[in-house]
Amino acid sequence: MRFHLPEQKKLVYEMVVPIRWGDMDAMGHVNNAVYFRYFETVRIDWMRSIGALPGPDGIGPVIVNAFCSFIRQLEYPGEVLAKHYVANPGRTSFDTYLTLERTDQPGVIYSEGGAKTVWVDFPKQKSVPLPDWVRKIVE
């Protein structure tokens, strides 16, 4: 089953990630788990850029599910342009979506995926409403 990204989404961040030799598997292409690592790297860098890194003593974002559609094989050498989108803000959550394309092939999507992000009070282990400043970014 292939998941498709929604039409209505807001681009909030872009980042170039190098494809490393060690990212490849025995078949000579980037291992499927590494795509999720690329997604995580971009998502965390975006969260850092807006001042939303999670901390175990406070509140912050938690990923509660994730998906990836592998469209084309990424191979070393190269660089990946990752585009990070947000959509569907709710009371305590919002959706994130990402696309990966090679920098030497602009506009050709190699992978697309996403995750549900929930705002959590870590000590209480409970979801909490999105802070107003986060809501402004993801709306």
Sequence and secondary structure as in RCSB ss.txt:
>XXXX:A:sequence
MRFHLPEQKKLVYEMVVPIRWGDMDAMGHVNNAVYFRYFETVRIDWMRSIGALPGPDGIGPVIVNAFCSFIRQLE
YPGEVLAKHYVANPGRTSFDTYLTLERTDQPGVIYSEGGAKTVWVDFPKQKSVPLPDWVRKIVE
>XXXX:A:secstr
      SS EEEEEEEEEE GGGB TTSSB HHHHHHHHHHHHHHHHHHTT    TTSEEEEEEEEEEEE S   
SSEEEEEEEEEE   SSEEEEEEEEEETTSTT EEEEEEEEEEEEETTTTEE    HHHHHHH 
